[in-house]
Amino acid sequence: MNGPLSDNFYHLPVGEVFKALSASAEGLSNEEAVLRLKKRGNGSLKNNELVSSLNLFISQFKSPVTILLIIAAFLSMGLRDIIDAGIILFIILVSCVLSFWQEKGANHAVSQLLKIVQIKCRLIRNGKETDIAAEEVVPGDIILLKAGDIIPGDSLLLSSAALYTDEAAFTGETFPVEKIAGQIAPDALLSRRSNTLFMGSHVISGNGKAIIVITGKETRFGRISEQLKSKPPETGFESGVEQLGYMLMEITLLLVMIIFGINILLHRPALDSMLFSLALAVGLTPQLLPAIITINLSAGAREMARNKVIVKRLSSIDNLGSMNMLCADKTGTITAGKVTLKDALDAEGNHSEKVLHYAWLNATLQRGYVNPVDQAIQSSYKGDAGEYKAQAEIAYDFSRKRLSVQVRHQGDNFVVTKGALNAIIDLCSQVELPGGGVLPMQERLPLIRE
């Protein structure tokens, strides 16, 4: 097998992708899959939680102030002042444990992310369909997809039938994305890669077949996971504390050298002068500074928790307080990711129960994918569809941009269509006024478009 393809495989011809992966439409053999699994490792994003926690705990001792205090504790031991050394080490330990306990919550975000991909998938091996764990999928595998399946690796779509996937984790958009097999332009944006399936996204409706190209940490989902696990950039508060620590180190070292030098110039015993200088160094170190900082930041974190704000890094509290402006994405990232219906309006721009009723009929009687707009309409209007029967339906697609349902009610047949505003307006020749009168669409078009 050749080396793994980069994540711009979406613009390559299918035959070239098969050749690069040494794969075929009949799928890999079990023997070949085992060899690739051994060579590349499994597709799991798991890390050793014990090692991660240990690294997090050790990182609490990397502050210059903490290092200065540890040095002071060992100097106290050298001066045979065991009690002072014990007190200093105890304060350091308590401070670091508090920081570790608070920041360990950051690892929870990673574990929740990993839960998404603990699945089984259906693929072709030895020319036969079989189910295996997602971690055992390798590049070159042919996967079969249906509604509800989660994509086990970044893949190139080979064929599809009304295939829609949820890519909110990558784009922040709530609505499902249509996937169609075919070659696309090399400069296509992530949201426009209609022939690409991303690990961690899942199938909303339809079915399809795809070839796995990238697995594990090399996928886009894997890189997001790695970013969550990597050390975040240093905050302004951490930088300030670090500079303070280095300054204290420099001042302490300078004073020790000056005092030791003065004692030597005064012809005092060198050993006594050294011990006096070391004792002074211990006395100059701010033993309670780390504990004071941690306790104050922890108090701030608890106060924010009461207001339903979870703080993963204590040092970020200072950055939050120093912000002048906060810019946030409006779609699904910090919101609930749900669509709500504000109102249903008539041609005059006033509330209309009739418009809401017909919209509710369309959303309730359609049998395709129930999208967020349908759910919002259904939750905003409580009707009874018992006397209404759906006779036929033309599902929504991205060329028509509308959904039509033929409804039968007490012997009458009518069609209710909803969709994009421009797509609906282009179909209409007349507009109904609130009183029941009818006017040509052109007379009301400017007002409607407003």
Secondary structure, 3 states (H helix, E strand, C coil): CCCCCCCCHHHCCHHHHHHHCCCCCCCECHHHHHHHHHHHCCCCCCCCHHHHHHHHHHHCCCCHHHHHHHHHHHHHHHCCCHHHHHHHHHHHHHHHHHHHHHHCHHHHHHHHHHHCCCCEEEEEECCEEEEEEHHHCCCCCEEEEECCCECCCEEEEEEEEEEEEECHHHHCCCCCEEECCCCCCCCCCHHHCCCEECCCCEEEEEEEEEEEEECHHHCHHHHHHHHHHCCCCCCHHHHHHHHHHHHHHHHHHHHHHHHHHHHHHCCCCHHHHHHHHHHHHHHHCCCCHHHHHHHHHHHHHHHHHHCCCCCCCCCHHHHHHCCCCCCCCCCCCCCCCCCCCCCCECCCCCECHHHHHHHHHHHHHCCCCCCHHHHHHHHHCCCCCCCEEEEEEECCCCCCCEEEEEEEECCEEEEEEEECHHHHHCCCCEEECCCCCEEEHHHHHHHHHC
